[in-house]
Amino acid sequence: MATNTFKRFTAGDISNDPASPDTLYTCATNVTSIVIGCLVCNKLSSQVTVSVYIETAISNNDNAFLVKDLVIPANTSTELVLGKVIMTHNNVNGDVLKAYSNTANAVDVIVSVLEDVNT
């Protein structure tokens, strides 16, 4: 039975290496979750870029970017999820939300999720 639980996940100073991005959220085994918010904050006095994507191992699904090299102005935050993003796990493989920036120690991310929703 689904529990419909609101959760918040944070990642400070996300990776600046596209080959080794930070994991922001991993969909739990055999559930469906909804990303209802993804706020990125540039803590520097100069602009940076950020990329956020869903990595999936579920058959017939491709990895997909929410944003790719989005410019975040100095000392500002940007909300990435204006709609809802569904993430799933099929009891074998699941979706993982990942992020990286072009600058080390520059970007914090807050992700809000409604986890284990009724489908």
Sequence and secondary structure as in RCSB ss.txt:
>XXXX:A:sequence
MATNTFKRFTAGDISNDPASPDTLYTCATNVTSIVIGCLVCNKLSSQVTVSVYIETAISNNDNAFLVKDLVIPAN
TSTELVLGKVIMTHNNVNGDVLKAYSNTANAVDVIVSVLEDVNT
>XXXX:A:secstr
    EEEEEEESS  S TTS EEEEE  TT EEEEEEEEEEE SSS EEEEEEEEE STT   EEEEEEEEE TT
 EEE  SS EEEEB SS BEEEEEEESSTT EEEEEEEEES   
